[in-house]
Each structure stands twice: as C-alpha cells, then as structure tokens.
Amino acid sequence: MRNSIFLRIFLGYALVILFLAGAVAVFAPRPMRRHYMQEQAARLERVASILEGPVTAYLEGQGAGSLEDYVTGFGKKTSTRITVISADGTVLADSEKEPRDMENHLYRPEIIAALQGEKQMSVRFSSTLKRDMMYMSFPLKSGGRTAGVLRLSLFMTDLDQLFDRLRSDLLRIIGLVTLLALAGAYFFARSVSKPLREFIDASARVAAGNFDTKVSVRQQGEFKKYALSFNAMTENLKAMFQQIRLQTEELNSILASIKEGLCVLDHDGRILLCNEGFRRIVDFGPPEGKYYWEVIRSSRLAEVVRGAKDSKRTASEEIALGDGIYSSTISPLTSDDRYVVMLRDITEFRRLEKIKKDFVVNVSHELKTPLAAIKGFVETMEPTVGTDNRGYLEIVRRNTDRMIAIVDDLLVLSRLEDKGTAIGKESVDVAAVAATILKMFEKRAADKGLAVSLEAGPALPKISADPYEIERLLINLVDNAIKYTDKGRVLIRLGSDGKSFAIEVADTGLGIGAEHLPHIFERFYVVDKSRSKKLGGTGLGLSIVKHIVLAHQGTISVKSRPGEGTTFTVLLPLT
C-alpha cells in the first residue's frame, strides 16, 4: 500500500514529463528548421536589396570595374554565393565558379520565376557544385523590363551542420530539464504520499477500535487542516463510543432488571436480542438469531405479531405457553422496521380471578335459596303482621329484593365475563325489541311525568345477535335513564350507516360529572350512592351492558354533563 501510493503519484508525473519531453524532442526540430530557413531567406533578401542597384548598373554598362570581381568580393564578405544571369540564361558572373564553365540557367525553376518578375526560394541539388543548395532569385529591372536575374544561394551542408548543433543543444536541454522534473516529481510524490500513508495507517487503527490515534500536524496547507479535522474526529468518536458503551451497559442492566420477558424482532421475525426473563419463559437455548415461531409455539402470538406489522400499531393479546398464561404486547419501533415483544406472566392473576369468579358464582347460587325462602316467608307474613310492624317487614322485603337482584346480576355478569361461553346469535329486529321495552316502562315513566319515545330510521336492517342480551342491554339503559331523570324525556334512537348499527339512549336527567365517566362501567360503581340505594340499584347494570356489547364485538360510549342529561351510544357490527 505504501509503495503503491508513492509509485502511482510518481509514475503519473513521470509519464507526463516524459511525454512532454518526447513531444518537444520529436516535433520541435521541424519548426526550428523552418524558422531558421526563413531567417536565412530574410538575410538573403537584405543582401539582394544591397546588390540590386550596383548589379543593375553593371548590366547597363555603368559599373566601375568588372562585374565578376564585384560579385566575388561581395560574396566573400557575406559568405554567400552570388550569381548574375542574363535574360537569355547566360551566367554573367558567379562568386564561386567561372561563368564560362557554367551551363545555361534559363530553365532553372528559380530563374524562370525571376524572369517572370517574381522572387522565389528553392532547395535543390546544384549540378555545378554537386551539392545541395538553397537558392533565392530576384528579378533585375532596367527600363521597365527584366534585364537579368540576381541569384543568391547558401550551401545546405552549412545549414544542416548548424541545425544539427542546435538540435543537439536542444536535446541536451530537454534531457536536463526532464531529469530535474523527474527529481521534482520524486520529491513531490514523497511529500504527498508520506502524509497520505500516515492518514491511511491512522484510519486503519481507528477502524480497529483504537480511538487514541493521532496524526502529525507538522504538514502545511490542506494536509494540516485535514490532520486537525482527523484528530478532532477521533476525539468525537472516542466520546461517542464511550457514550454508546455506557448506554449499552445501562440498557443491558435495564433489560436484566425487567422480570417480564422481552425480545426485539426484525422485519422477518428473527429475534435480535432478548433479556433473561424471555430466556426463562421460552427455555430454548440461545434464542438470538432464531425466528420467534421456532422459539414460541403459539399460533395466537403469530396472529398478534402479524396484526401489529400490518397496522403499525401496538397490539396485545393473552396467550398460553405451556402451563402458563401470558399477556403479550407487540409494539413497533419508530426508528426502523423492528418490533418489541413483551411477555408478562399473568398465570397467578388469572388463577385468582377464576377463584374469585367461582366464589362469586358459588356464593350467588348459595344465596339464591335462602333469599328466596326469606322472600317467601315475608310474603306469607305480610297479611298477618300488624300496622305497627308492617314498616319493618317492608324494609326486609325491599332489601331482600335488592339482594336477589344483585345475585341475579352477578350471575349474569359472571356468565358474560366467561370468554369460553359463546352467545347464541340470530336475526334480531332491534326496533321491535325497543318498542316492547318502552311499553314495559310506560307506567314508570308516566308516574314520574316523563315522555318516552322511539326514533327509528326507515328500512333498518336486522342484526345478528342474541335477542335476550339485546333486550337486557336496552332494559338496563332505559331503567337507568328513568331512574336518574326527574323531568323531561327518555329517547331511544336507532340508525345504521351500512357498516354498524347504532343504538342511542338519551335522557334529560341529572347527568354525570366528568370525573365519574371513566369509572361508570366498573362493577358496583355508583355515582350517587344514596339515590341508588333509594331506587334499588345494584351498581352492576352498566357493567352488564358493557360486557354484552363486548360479547357482540361492539363499542359503547357515553356523553354527559351535569344538569344536561346523558346519552349512551352503542355501535354493533352488521357483519
């Protein structure tokens, strides 16, 4: 890793440097050669501009001395071969050769161009000197016509030697610059790769859990900023993991202290973690990583878990595991798709509840016979008792009737509370039952000056229910309404929305205070105890009503304000 970082950086820079150096070495000589030749051509043009006047004078016969001597001397001064050619191609003078030894130049390309009035440069082999030459030809004008041609030339051998020296110098410079650049790339790669290696090594130590790792802040620029940020990050990570460790220890302590069984399920139903209470309940080795249905053999729990997943809400149900009964609660976690399962052992509670229920049933059954006997003797004694003692006998009769009513209500309540007891359902016309109930209470209502009425919508559907329980429900609600209403009316209102059947019993009576509303369905709970005893109430009527509604999978609610009356609303499902 260490070498790879350095090599990647260094080789990257080296490839760029070598590429640039090679490009310069390959492509630079050609434009240099072209530029040098252009410079030589410009020099020849300057020389030609000096020679043009004197040579034209010689051609017109006005020059001093011979043309050949003048050309030879000027050619030596300028290191240039100078040739003067007449309009018919005859060489008149040449600084390097005898004119008489030279052939006619009329068909040389540069001569042809010059005779046509154009100056031209060409590079070709000289048949006279047997060497490559660069030629520049210039037309010589006299009297408006081309009187001859001035040709200047340079040996290409001299140009090539000069260019070879320039190219050699260029390659040496390129080589030196390349070596210096490679050395710079080497040191730059080391300066970059060294802190990177340090950061990588430090990151690996942090990943392994060593949060005391620090990197050097001796670097400058961005590396120093990164080093400071890295060190701050490790400090934050150390504090964060310390906090997480403390929270984990606290969570483990809390889980260990919970006596109830607790486990966390993922979306697939796999147990992620659990406490000792859960392990004790399931008695299934290490349950972590197992599916909950492998650990807890309960179809009812599976239904509750499925319901909680579908609704994303907390679901509760009692389940039986082995010889115990447990209250199971499944709650979805808001952070992710996980669920908390809580199992609370209620075996002893249910056993005591059953004992209490059996005791109430047994006592109620045992009391029925002596109470019936007492009532019978009271009724037998009534004709024979004198006026002075009749009031005492009336008290005995009234309390006996109240005791019998309490015993009957307790037996009914015990039967309704028994979840194993199924209710018999048949098609029930609630409107007809309500009308019958109102006829039963017409005299009592009339005695108190109350109006009783029934409001039923048209074409009300029948419901599937136990007709005797529906009748008992209405009797209890109407009886309570009449008992606690001194003036006004009592109304039964029936309706349906297609999904549920609504039964409302409303009165204009005393009303119930808000502090009593959460408790009115509890057993023996009485809002006005003195009035209830006076009217013969048992305190069990509303509790019986609630259990009848629950037995039919319905709901019951109440709205009331003191002095404004009370309305009980029962909703029973149509399907």
Order of alpha helices (4+ residues) and beta strands (2+ residues): alpha-alpha-alpha-beta-beta-alpha-beta-beta-beta-alpha-alpha-beta-beta-alpha-alpha-alpha-beta-beta-beta-alpha-alpha-beta-alpha-beta-beta-alpha-beta-beta-alpha-alpha-beta-beta
